[in-house]
Amino acid sequence: MISLLTLFTLIIASIIYSSIILKQETESKSLSFNPIAAITSVCDLVSEDSYSCFDSIASFYYAQTPSLDKISPFRIIIFSLYASRIELENVAASLQNAMSGVHVNPKSVGVLRNCQGMIEFSLKQINEAEMSLGVDPDEKIWGVNEVVWDLQRWVGEAMGKVQTCVDLSKGIPENVRVEIREKSIVALQNLRNSKGILQNVDEIFGLFYPRIGSALGSLVWEFEYGLTVWLFCFGYLLLIFLFCAIISVLTMIKRDYDSELPANNPEKAIHSICMPTAYYDTCFKYLSNHLFRNHKFGSSKITSSQISSISLHTAIDELQKITRTLKSYQPTSSRCNYIYFNSSLSQLNSYLAIDEEKNSTAIISMRAEMIDWLYNERFNITGCLNWLAYEKGLETENANNCLSILENMNNISEMLDPSINSVFDFDAFRRSGRSIVDLLFSDRDFVVTEHPESCFNSISSIKNLTDPKPDPEKYLHLSLQATFRELTNVSSLPKALISKLNDPGTVSALKDCISLFDDALSQLNESAALMNVGPGESALTVIKVKDMQTWISAAMTDQDTCLEGLDEMGSPLLGEVKARVQNAKEYMSNTLAILSNMPSLLQKFGITMH
């Protein structure tokens, strides 16, 4: 009896567990768990201008749910109505401003007052719609036809009034009409999107929650039911069933693990790519739209080749627009002219030509050269872009972001293509005997760092290591540059995280991290300054080496202090910050090791330190 009860319990438990796995698998494919794909699918269904529809809804989604939470039809219509109300309020504000400036033309004042009344009526209707949606839960709203009809009627009446206002605006002066008309058309488009969503409630609901009664759903569930009955009737298949359940569990664990990797999680990957950029929101929205416009579900993997191609094309397109605009200005004494940008365009186009060849060896070499060029030039280019944005009002955010992404391509490649990212085969490199440079990084008599591979990769990302006359001081300088660049990338992380938090303790710790990272960068700057000497002078002396060791050790202490502060606050962000700081810590450790062994290294190359 006990054996039978145990067998029955095992069968029931296996069936329940398998059902949970099936439910999780079904949910993972649902639009509810893919916000970008959900908004895209709804906009493609209801709007002729799906891009503007996506932009208006997605902007409020990311503003309200920065953690990339689930989404539902109810939230999509709420965001759509909210976007409509905001645009109507903008129209109302423009009308109010216009009325205060038009006193000489009674006819124009009359038209503006009529429009103001219509817009106020439209706002009232949209407020009614928002209030009705705010009372009932999602399922109840879609199940009551009268509620949906009321929503459609309110939005439709608001559309009619805005359209009438657009038509009436033809009778007012052009300098006033242009602004009011443009804002009214945007509001009208948002209202059309809202009405389209309400008119297609059943189709949208079906996208999110496929009905079990459908032919495919019936087939699946009837099969599962038959399988269950079959297992009850044939107990000897229990072991097979348990084996399948174990395989399913292992598959689920692997899928959950893989989903945490940026290479398999597009939204997390885009988040990581955009984090170091100057305009995170613009970068996230642009890459999301560009990568997923043609996908119903945002589950496609992202590769570093895609990011490189998109960034190069966009950077070139944006700089071409800026160059064309600058040609129309009168010549100025500024170095930020179209000739300067033409030079940058030529360089980027040469990289694009190599990128499009799809030759992996050539691309690896091109990226190293491109990163080296950007490292030297991006400060000047960024300065020009910021000057043009401030002085000329040009849109430069996309260009800024793309150049930042291109400069960070090595880290992006490590994140997205971990299995193919290794640029150098160290065993083959040791055997090749191609250059004496390998002694610094592979020969046991010369290796001085705890992380020789990261030391080699970090330095080679800045400079191609084929110099026939290697100099340890030169590679120390390159190691410092790599360390400074890595820490610069990390230093932007606390600021980006603070904007998304409301935990006072964590925010305070992150503010301390900002100050500590700034101090660490200052220490590295001081060290690099000691390497800048005139012709014939020795870059390193015993005193200089001691000073640099002191400053770099202090910079490492600053990083540790930042992590300790987050740990004391029990911050959940400790792991993310610690992972981002790890490379910088390794690079600093490598630089310190080179400094500590510099006298013996110089001696092996026949150089004496003074």
C-alpha positions as CSV (number, residue, x, y, z in Angstrom):
1,M,0.0,0.0,0.0
2,I,2.8,2.4,0.9
3,S,4.6,1.5,-2.3
4,L,1.4,2.3,-4.4
5,L,0.9,5.6,-2.5
6,T,4.5,6.5,-3.1
7,L,4.2,5.6,-6.8
8,F,1.0,7.6,-7.1
9,T,2.5,10.6,-5.4
10,L,5.5,10.5,-7.7
11,I,3.3,10.4,-10.7
12,I,1.2,13.4,-9.5
13,A,4.3,15.4,-8.6
14,S,5.9,14.7,-11.9
15,I,2.8,15.8,-13.8
16,I,2.4,19.0,-11.7
17,Y,6.1,19.8,-12.2
18,S,5.9,19.2,-15.9
19,S,2.8,21.4,-16.1
20,I,4.7,24.2,-14.4
21,I,7.6,23.9,-16.9
22,L,5.1,24.0,-19.8
23,K,3.5,27.1,-18.3
24,Q,6.8,28.8,-17.8
25,E,7.8,27.9,-21.4
26,T,4.5,29.3,-22.8
27,E,4.8,32.5,-20.7
28,S,8.4,33.1,-21.9
29,K,7.1,33.2,-25.5
30,S,4.3,35.6,-24.6
31,L,4.2,39.2,-25.7
32,S,3.7,40.1,-22.0
33,F,7.4,39.2,-21.4
34,N,8.7,41.0,-24.4
35,P,7.7,44.7,-24.0
36,I,9.5,46.0,-27.2
37,A,7.9,43.3,-29.3
38,A,4.5,43.8,-27.7
39,I,4.4,47.6,-28.4
40,T,5.7,46.9,-31.9
41,S,3.0,44.3,-32.6
42,V,0.2,46.5,-31.4
43,C,1.4,49.6,-33.3
44,D,1.8,47.5,-36.5
45,L,-1.8,46.3,-36.1
46,V,-3.5,49.6,-35.4
47,S,-1.5,52.5,-36.9
48,E,-0.3,53.5,-40.4
49,D,2.6,55.3,-38.8
50,S,3.7,52.5,-36.6
51,Y,7.1,54.2,-35.8
52,S,5.5,57.3,-34.2
53,C,3.0,55.0,-32.4
54,F,5.9,52.9,-31.0
55,D,7.9,56.0,-30.0
56,S,5.0,57.7,-28.1
57,I,4.0,54.5,-26.1
58,A,7.5,53.2,-25.5
59,S,8.7,56.5,-24.2
60,F,6.1,56.4,-21.4
61,Y,6.7,52.7,-20.8
62,Y,10.4,53.2,-20.2
63,A,9.7,56.3,-18.0
64,Q,7.2,54.4,-15.8
65,T,8.9,51.0,-15.8
66,P,12.8,51.4,-15.9
67,S,13.2,47.8,-14.7
68,L,11.8,46.5,-18.0
69,D,8.8,44.8,-16.3
70,K,6.0,42.9,-17.9
71,I,3.5,44.7,-20.1
72,S,-0.2,44.1,-20.9
73,P,-2.9,45.5,-23.3
74,F,-4.3,47.5,-20.4
75,R,-1.0,49.3,-19.8
76,I,-0.5,49.9,-23.5
77,I,-3.8,51.7,-23.8
78,I,-3.1,53.7,-20.6
79,F,0.3,54.8,-22.1
80,S,-1.4,55.7,-25.4
81,L,-4.1,57.8,-23.7
82,Y,-1.4,59.4,-21.5
83,A,0.6,60.4,-24.6
84,S,-2.6,61.8,-26.1
85,R,-3.3,63.9,-23.0
86,I,0.3,65.3,-22.8
87,E,0.1,66.4,-26.5
88,L,-3.3,68.0,-26.0
89,E,-1.9,69.9,-23.0
90,N,0.9,71.1,-25.2
91,V,-1.6,72.3,-27.8
92,A,-3.6,74.1,-25.0
93,A,-0.4,75.8,-23.8
94,S,0.4,77.0,-27.3
95,L,-3.1,78.4,-27.7
96,Q,-2.9,80.3,-24.5
97,N,0.5,81.8,-25.5
98,A,-0.8,82.7,-28.9
99,M,-3.9,84.4,-27.5
100,S,-1.8,86.6,-25.2
101,G,0.1,87.9,-28.3
102,V,-2.7,88.5,-30.8
103,H,-4.8,91.5,-29.8
104,V,-4.9,93.4,-33.1
105,N,-6.8,90.8,-35.1
106,P,-10.2,90.1,-33.5
107,K,-10.9,87.3,-36.0
108,S,-7.7,85.5,-35.0
109,V,-8.6,85.8,-31.3
110,G,-12.0,84.4,-32.0
111,V,-10.5,81.4,-33.9
112,L,-8.0,80.8,-31.1
113,R,-10.8,80.9,-28.4
114,N,-12.9,78.4,-30.4
115,C,-9.8,76.1,-30.7
116,Q,-9.1,76.5,-27.0
117,G,-12.6,75.4,-26.1
118,M,-12.4,72.4,-28.4
119,I,-9.0,71.3,-27.0
120,E,-10.3,71.7,-23.4
121,F,-13.3,69.5,-24.4
122,S,-10.9,66.9,-25.9
123,L,-8.8,67.0,-22.7
124,K,-12.0,66.4,-20.7
125,Q,-12.9,63.4,-22.8
126,I,-9.5,61.8,-22.5
127,N,-9.5,62.4,-18.7
128,E,-12.9,60.6,-18.6
129,A,-11.3,57.7,-20.5
130,E,-8.3,57.5,-18.2
131,M,-10.5,57.7,-15.0
132,S,-12.6,54.8,-16.3
133,L,-9.6,52.7,-17.0
134,G,-8.1,53.4,-13.6
135,V,-11.0,51.9,-11.7
136,D,-11.5,48.4,-13.0
137,P,-8.9,45.6,-13.5
138,D,-7.6,44.7,-16.9
139,E,-9.8,41.6,-17.6
140,K,-13.0,43.2,-16.4
141,I,-12.5,46.2,-18.7
142,W,-12.0,44.1,-21.8
143,G,-15.0,41.9,-20.9
144,V,-17.5,44.8,-20.8
145,N,-18.4,46.0,-24.3
146,E,-20.2,49.1,-23.0
147,V,-16.9,50.3,-21.3
148,V,-15.0,49.8,-24.5
149,W,-17.6,51.6,-26.6
150,D,-17.6,54.5,-24.1
151,L,-13.8,54.7,-24.5
152,Q,-14.1,54.7,-28.3
153,R,-16.7,57.4,-28.2
154,W,-14.7,59.7,-25.9
155,V,-11.6,59.3,-28.0
156,G,-13.5,59.7,-31.2
157,E,-15.2,63.0,-29.9
158,A,-11.8,64.3,-28.9
159,M,-10.4,63.5,-32.4
160,G,-13.3,65.4,-34.0
161,K,-12.7,68.5,-32.0
162,V,-8.9,68.5,-32.6
163,Q,-9.5,68.0,-36.4
164,T,-11.9,70.9,-36.4
165,C,-9.3,73.1,-34.6
166,V,-6.7,72.1,-37.2
167,D,-9.1,73.1,-40.0
168,L,-10.0,76.4,-38.2
169,S,-6.3,77.3,-37.8
170,K,-6.1,78.2,-41.5
171,G,-7.7,81.5,-40.6
172,I,-5.0,82.7,-38.2
173,P,-1.6,84.3,-39.0
174,E,1.1,81.9,-40.2
175,N,3.6,82.6,-37.5
176,V,1.0,81.5,-34.9
177,R,-0.6,78.8,-37.1
178,V,2.5,76.7,-37.7
179,E,3.2,75.8,-34.1
180,I,-0.4,75.2,-33.2
181,R,-1.0,73.1,-36.3
182,E,2.1,71.0,-35.8
183,K,1.3,70.2,-32.2
184,S,-2.4,69.6,-33.0
185,I,-1.4,67.1,-35.8
186,V,0.8,65.2,-33.3
187,A,-2.1,65.1,-30.8
188,L,-4.4,63.9,-33.5
189,Q,-2.0,61.1,-34.5
190,N,-1.8,59.9,-30.8
191,L,-5.6,60.0,-30.6
192,R,-5.9,57.9,-33.7
193,N,-3.5,55.4,-32.2
194,S,-5.6,55.2,-29.1
195,K,-8.8,54.7,-31.1
196,G,-7.2,52.1,-33.2
197,I,-6.1,50.1,-30.1
198,L,-9.7,50.3,-28.7
199,Q,-11.2,49.2,-32.1
200,N,-8.9,46.2,-32.2
201,V,-9.3,45.0,-28.6
202,D,-10.1,41.4,-29.5
203,E,-7.2,41.0,-31.8
204,I,-4.8,42.6,-29.3
205,F,-6.1,40.5,-26.5
206,G,-5.5,37.5,-28.7
207,L,-1.9,38.5,-29.3
208,F,-1.2,38.5,-25.6
209,Y,-3.4,35.7,-24.4
210,P,-4.0,33.0,-27.2
211,R,-7.3,31.3,-26.5
212,I,-7.0,27.7,-25.4
213,G,-10.1,27.0,-27.4
214,S,-8.2,27.6,-30.7
215,A,-7.4,24.6,-32.9
216,L,-3.8,24.5,-31.9
217,G,-4.5,25.1,-28.3
218,S,-7.0,22.3,-28.2
219,L,-4.5,20.0,-29.9
220,V,-1.8,20.7,-27.4
221,W,-4.0,20.4,-24.3
222,E,-5.7,17.3,-25.6
223,F,-2.3,15.7,-26.2
224,E,-1.1,16.6,-22.7
225,Y,-4.4,15.2,-21.3
226,G,-3.9,12.0,-23.2
227,L,-0.3,11.7,-22.1
228,T,-1.5,12.1,-18.4
229,V,-4.1,9.3,-18.8
230,W,-1.6,7.1,-20.6
231,L,0.8,7.5,-17.7
232,F,-1.8,6.6,-15.1
233,C,-2.8,3.5,-17.1
234,F,0.8,2.3,-17.8
235,G,2.8,2.6,-14.6
236,Y,5.8,1.1,-16.1
237,L,6.4,4.3,-18.1
238,L,7.0,6.2,-14.9
239,L,10.7,6.0,-15.2
240,I,10.6,7.4,-18.8
241,F,8.4,10.2,-17.6
242,L,10.6,11.1,-14.7
243,F,13.6,11.0,-17.0
244,C,11.9,13.5,-19.4
245,A,11.0,15.7,-16.4
246,I,14.6,15.7,-15.3
247,I,15.7,16.7,-18.8
248,S,13.1,19.5,-18.8
249,V,14.3,20.8,-15.5
250,L,17.9,20.8,-16.7
251,T,16.9,22.5,-19.9
252,M,15.0,25.1,-17.9
253,I,18.0,25.7,-15.6
254,K,20.3,26.1,-18.6
255,R,17.8,28.5,-20.3
256,D,17.5,30.6,-17.2
257,Y,21.3,30.7,-16.9
258,D,21.7,31.6,-20.6
259,S,19.0,34.2,-20.4
260,E,21.2,36.1,-17.8
261,L,24.0,36.4,-20.4
262,P,23.8,39.6,-22.4
263,A,24.6,37.6,-25.5
264,N,21.2,35.8,-25.1
265,N,19.2,38.7,-23.5
266,P,18.8,41.5,-26.1
267,E,17.4,44.1,-23.7
268,K,20.2,43.5,-21.1
269,A,22.8,43.6,-23.9
270,I,21.5,47.0,-25.2
271,H,21.4,48.2,-21.6
272,S,25.0,47.3,-21.1
273,I,26.1,48.7,-24.5
274,C,24.4,52.1,-23.8
275,M,25.4,52.4,-20.2
276,P,28.8,54.1,-21.0
277,T,27.3,56.5,-23.6
278,A,26.5,60.1,-22.8
279,Y,22.8,59.9,-23.8
280,Y,21.6,56.5,-22.4
281,D,17.9,57.0,-23.2
282,T,18.5,58.0,-26.8
283,C,20.9,55.1,-27.3
284,F,18.6,52.5,-25.8
285,K,15.6,53.7,-27.8
286,Y,17.5,53.9,-31.0
287,L,19.2,50.5,-30.8
288,S,16.0,48.8,-29.7
289,N,14.0,50.3,-32.6
290,H,16.8,49.5,-35.1
291,L,17.4,45.9,-34.0
292,F,13.8,44.8,-33.4
293,R,11.6,46.7,-35.8
294,N,11.4,43.6,-38.1
295,H,10.9,41.1,-35.2
296,K,7.6,40.2,-33.5
297,F,9.5,39.0,-30.5
298,G,12.7,40.6,-29.1
299,S,14.4,37.2,-28.6
300,S,16.9,37.3,-31.4
301,K,20.6,37.3,-30.3
302,I,22.6,40.4,-30.8
303,T,26.2,40.1,-32.2
304,S,29.1,42.5,-32.0
305,S,29.1,42.6,-35.8
306,Q,25.5,44.0,-35.8
307,I,26.4,46.7,-33.2
308,S,29.6,47.6,-35.1
309,S,27.7,47.9,-38.4
310,I,24.8,49.9,-37.0
311,S,27.1,52.2,-35.2
312,L,29.4,52.8,-38.2
313,H,26.5,53.5,-40.5
314,T,24.8,55.8,-38.1
315,A,27.9,57.7,-37.2
316,I,28.7,58.2,-40.9
317,D,25.0,59.3,-41.7
318,E,24.9,61.7,-38.7
319,L,28.3,63.2,-39.5
320,Q,27.3,63.6,-43.2
321,K,24.2,65.5,-42.1
322,I,26.3,67.7,-39.9
323,T,28.9,68.3,-42.7
324,R,26.1,69.3,-45.2
325,T,24.7,71.7,-42.6
326,L,28.1,73.2,-41.9
327,K,28.7,73.9,-45.6
328,S,25.8,76.3,-45.6
329,Y,27.3,78.4,-42.8
330,Q,29.6,81.3,-43.5
331,P,33.3,80.3,-43.0
332,T,34.4,80.8,-39.4
333,S,37.6,80.6,-37.5
334,S,36.4,77.5,-35.6
335,R,38.3,74.3,-36.2
336,C,34.9,72.5,-36.1
337,N,34.1,73.1,-39.8
338,Y,33.0,70.7,-42.6
339,I,36.7,70.1,-43.6
340,Y,37.4,68.6,-40.2
341,F,34.3,66.4,-40.3
342,N,35.1,65.3,-43.9
343,S,38.5,64.0,-42.6
344,S,36.7,62.0,-39.9
345,L,34.1,60.7,-42.4
346,S,36.9,59.4,-44.7
347,Q,38.4,57.5,-41.7
348,L,35.1,56.0,-40.7
349,N,34.2,55.1,-44.3
350,S,37.5,53.2,-44.6
351,Y,36.6,51.2,-41.4
352,L,33.1,50.6,-42.8
353,A,34.5,49.2,-46.1
354,I,36.6,46.6,-44.1
355,D,33.6,45.9,-41.8
356,E,31.4,45.0,-44.8
357,E,33.9,42.5,-46.1
358,K,33.0,40.1,-43.3
359,N,36.6,38.9,-43.0
360,S,37.1,38.1,-39.3
361,T,40.9,38.6,-39.4
362,A,40.6,41.9,-41.2
363,I,37.8,43.1,-38.9
364,I,39.9,42.3,-35.7
365,S,42.8,44.3,-37.1
366,M,40.4,47.1,-38.2
367,R,38.8,47.4,-34.8
368,A,42.1,47.7,-33.1
369,E,43.1,50.5,-35.5
370,M,39.7,52.2,-35.1
371,I,39.8,52.1,-31.3
372,D,43.3,53.6,-31.4
373,W,42.1,56.4,-33.7
374,L,39.0,57.1,-31.6
375,Y,41.1,57.1,-28.5
376,N,43.2,59.9,-29.9
377,E,40.5,61.8,-31.8
378,R,37.2,61.3,-30.0
379,F,37.9,64.1,-27.5
380,N,38.2,66.5,-30.4
381,I,35.2,65.1,-32.3
382,T,33.1,65.1,-29.1
383,G,34.1,68.7,-28.3
384,C,33.1,69.8,-31.8
385,L,29.7,67.9,-31.6
386,N,29.0,69.5,-28.2
387,W,29.9,72.9,-29.5
388,L,27.7,72.5,-32.5
389,A,24.8,71.3,-30.3
390,Y,25.1,74.3,-28.1
391,E,26.0,77.0,-30.6
392,K,24.1,75.9,-33.7
393,G,21.4,73.8,-32.2
394,L,22.3,70.7,-34.2
395,E,21.2,67.2,-33.1
396,T,24.4,65.3,-32.2
397,E,23.2,62.8,-29.6
398,N,23.2,59.7,-32.0
399,A,26.7,60.6,-33.4
400,N,28.1,61.0,-29.9
401,N,26.6,57.7,-28.8
402,C,27.8,55.7,-31.8
403,L,31.3,57.0,-31.5
404,S,31.3,56.0,-27.9
405,I,30.0,52.5,-28.8
406,L,32.7,52.1,-31.5
407,E,35.4,53.0,-29.0
408,N,34.1,50.4,-26.6
409,M,33.9,47.6,-29.3
410,N,36.4,45.3,-27.5
411,N,34.3,45.1,-24.4
412,I,31.1,44.7,-26.4
413,S,32.7,41.9,-28.4
414,E,33.8,40.2,-25.1
415,M,30.2,40.5,-23.8
416,L,28.3,39.4,-26.9
417,D,30.7,36.9,-28.6
418,P,32.4,35.2,-25.7
419,S,33.0,32.0,-27.6
420,I,34.8,33.7,-30.6
421,N,36.3,36.7,-28.9
422,S,39.8,35.5,-28.3
423,V,41.9,37.6,-30.6
424,F,45.3,35.9,-29.7
425,D,46.2,32.2,-29.4
426,F,48.7,32.4,-26.6
427,D,50.1,28.9,-27.1
428,A,50.7,29.5,-30.8
429,F,52.1,33.0,-30.0
430,R,54.6,31.5,-27.6
431,R,55.8,29.0,-30.2
432,S,55.9,31.4,-33.1
433,G,59.1,33.4,-32.1
434,R,57.8,36.3,-34.3
435,S,59.0,39.1,-32.0
436,I,60.9,39.8,-28.8
437,V,57.7,41.4,-27.6
438,D,56.4,38.0,-26.6
439,L,59.0,37.8,-23.9
440,L,57.1,40.6,-22.0
441,F,53.9,38.5,-21.9
442,S,54.7,34.8,-22.3
443,D,58.2,33.8,-21.4
444,R,58.5,32.7,-17.7
445,D,61.6,34.7,-17.2
446,F,59.8,37.9,-18.2
447,V,56.2,37.5,-17.1
448,V,55.7,39.8,-14.2
449,T,51.9,40.3,-14.0
450,E,49.3,38.1,-12.3
451,H,47.1,38.5,-15.4
452,P,49.4,38.2,-18.5
453,E,46.6,37.6,-21.0
454,S,44.5,40.6,-19.9
455,C,47.7,42.7,-19.9
456,F,48.5,41.6,-23.4
457,N,44.9,42.2,-24.7
458,S,44.5,45.6,-23.0
459,I,47.7,46.9,-24.4
460,S,47.2,45.4,-27.9
461,S,43.8,47.0,-28.1
462,I,45.6,50.4,-28.1
463,K,48.7,49.6,-30.0
464,N,49.6,46.8,-32.5
465,L,52.5,45.0,-30.8
466,T,54.8,44.5,-33.8
467,D,57.5,47.1,-32.9
468,P,60.9,45.5,-33.8
469,K,62.6,47.5,-31.0
470,P,60.4,47.0,-28.0
471,D,60.9,49.2,-24.9
472,P,59.4,48.2,-21.5
473,E,58.8,51.9,-20.7
474,K,56.6,52.2,-23.8
475,Y,54.5,49.2,-22.8
476,L,54.2,50.7,-19.3
477,H,52.8,53.8,-20.8
478,L,50.4,51.8,-22.9
479,S,49.3,49.8,-19.8
480,L,48.6,53.2,-18.1
481,Q,46.5,54.3,-21.0
482,A,44.5,51.1,-21.0
483,T,43.9,51.4,-17.3
484,F,42.8,55.0,-17.6
485,R,40.4,54.2,-20.4
486,E,38.9,51.2,-18.5
487,L,38.4,53.3,-15.3
488,T,36.9,56.1,-17.4
489,N,34.3,53.7,-18.7
490,V,33.5,52.4,-15.2
491,S,33.3,55.9,-13.7
492,S,30.1,56.6,-15.6
493,L,28.3,53.7,-14.0
494,P,27.4,55.2,-10.6
495,K,25.8,58.3,-12.2
496,A,23.7,56.1,-14.5
497,L,22.6,53.9,-11.6
498,I,21.7,56.8,-9.3
499,S,19.1,58.1,-11.9
500,K,17.2,54.8,-11.6
501,L,17.2,54.4,-7.8
502,N,15.2,55.7,-4.8
503,D,17.2,53.9,-2.0
504,P,18.9,56.7,0.0
505,G,21.6,54.4,1.3
506,T,22.6,53.0,-2.0
507,V,22.4,56.5,-3.6
508,S,24.7,57.8,-0.9
509,A,27.2,55.0,-1.5
510,L,27.1,55.5,-5.3
511,K,27.8,59.3,-4.8
512,D,30.9,58.3,-2.7
513,C,31.9,56.0,-5.6
514,I,31.7,59.0,-8.1
515,S,34.1,61.0,-5.9
516,L,36.4,57.9,-5.4
517,F,36.5,57.2,-9.1
518,D,37.3,60.8,-9.9
519,D,40.1,60.7,-7.3
520,A,41.4,57.4,-8.9
521,L,41.4,59.0,-12.4
522,S,43.3,61.9,-11.0
523,Q,45.9,59.6,-9.5
524,L,46.3,57.8,-12.9
525,N,46.6,61.2,-14.6
526,E,49.4,62.1,-12.2
527,S,51.2,58.9,-13.1
528,A,50.8,59.3,-16.8
529,A,52.1,62.9,-16.5
530,L,55.4,61.6,-15.2
531,M,55.9,59.6,-18.4
532,N,55.8,62.8,-20.6
533,V,59.4,63.9,-21.0
534,G,61.4,65.8,-23.5
535,P,63.7,64.3,-26.2
536,G,66.7,62.6,-24.7
537,E,65.3,62.5,-21.2
538,S,64.6,59.3,-19.3
539,A,60.9,58.7,-18.7
540,L,61.5,56.7,-15.6
541,T,63.7,57.1,-12.5
542,V,63.7,55.4,-9.2
543,I,61.9,58.3,-7.6
544,K,59.3,58.4,-10.4
545,V,58.6,54.7,-10.1
546,K,58.0,55.0,-6.3
547,D,55.6,58.0,-6.9
548,M,53.7,56.1,-9.6
549,Q,53.4,53.0,-7.4
550,T,52.0,55.2,-4.6
551,W,49.4,56.9,-6.8
552,I,48.2,53.7,-8.6
553,S,48.0,51.8,-5.2
554,A,45.8,54.7,-4.0
555,A,43.6,54.4,-7.1
556,M,43.1,50.7,-6.3
557,T,42.2,51.6,-2.7
558,D,39.6,54.0,-4.0
559,Q,37.9,51.2,-6.0
560,D,37.9,48.9,-3.0
561,T,36.5,51.6,-0.8
562,C,33.6,52.1,-3.3
563,L,32.8,48.4,-3.2
564,E,33.1,48.3,0.6
565,G,30.6,51.2,0.9
566,L,28.1,49.3,-1.3
567,D,28.6,46.2,0.7
568,E,28.0,48.0,4.0
569,M,24.7,49.3,2.7
570,G,23.7,45.8,1.6
571,S,23.2,47.2,-1.9
572,P,21.9,44.7,-4.5
573,L,24.0,46.6,-7.0
574,L,27.3,45.4,-5.5
575,G,27.6,42.5,-7.9
576,E,27.1,44.7,-11.0
577,V,29.5,47.4,-9.9
578,K,32.1,44.8,-8.8
579,A,31.9,43.0,-12.2
580,R,32.5,46.3,-14.0
581,V,35.4,47.3,-11.7
582,Q,37.2,43.9,-12.1
583,N,38.9,44.8,-15.5
584,A,40.1,48.1,-14.1
585,K,41.5,46.4,-11.0
586,E,43.3,43.8,-13.2
587,Y,44.8,46.5,-15.4
588,M,46.0,48.4,-12.3
589,S,47.5,45.3,-10.9
590,N,49.3,44.6,-14.1
591,T,50.6,48.2,-14.2
592,L,51.9,47.9,-10.6
593,A,53.6,44.6,-11.4
594,I,55.4,46.1,-14.4
595,L,56.5,49.1,-12.3
596,S,57.7,46.8,-9.5
597,N,59.8,44.8,-11.9
598,M,60.8,47.7,-14.1
599,P,64.5,47.7,-13.0
600,S,65.0,44.0,-13.9
601,L,63.1,44.3,-17.1
602,L,65.1,47.3,-18.2
603,Q,68.3,45.4,-17.3
604,K,67.3,42.5,-19.5
605,F,67.0,44.9,-22.4
606,G,70.3,46.5,-21.7
607,I,68.8,49.7,-20.2
608,T,69.8,51.1,-16.8
609,M,67.3,53.1,-14.6
610,H,68.7,56.3,-13.0
